[in-house]
Amino acid sequence: MKLSNSVKSVSFLKNNTAEILKNIGKSGQPLIITQNGEATAVLQDIKSYEELVDSLALLKILALGQKDIEEGRIKSAKGAFGDIKKKLKDNND
């Protein structure tokens, strides 16, 4: 992604909203919005946003799993399935 092509002012956004949204939808590239010369927001298409959110959720799950491993909160697969089978049996009795 070439950042210099992805920076526009809020005034440009106001005057070209429909065209900008069309281009973002086609390219999938985010647009950095500036106000008074400072970067203040990022505009991106919904598909890219959803992919980003999904990726962040997966990374969080992986980080939590790693923390569990580091803190010794682990169980063998055999032990885990044994616990599940016991719980199912207890619920059926």
Stockholm file with secondary structure:
# STOCKHOLM 1.0

chainA/1-93         MKLSNSVKSVSFLKNNTAEILKNIGKSGQPLIITQNGEATAVLQDIKSYEELVDSLALLKILALGQKDIEEGRIKSAKGAFGDIKKKLKDNND
#=GR chainA/1-93 SS CCGGGGEEEHHHHHHSHHHHHHHHHHHCCCEEEEETTEEEEEECCHHHHHHHHHHHHHHHHHHHHHHHHHTTCCCCHHHHHHHHHHHHHHHHC
#=GC SS_cons        CCGGGGEEEHHHHHHSHHHHHHHHHHHCCCEEEEETTEEEEEECCHHHHHHHHHHHHHHHHHHHHHHHHHTTCCCCHHHHHHHHHHHHHHHHC
//
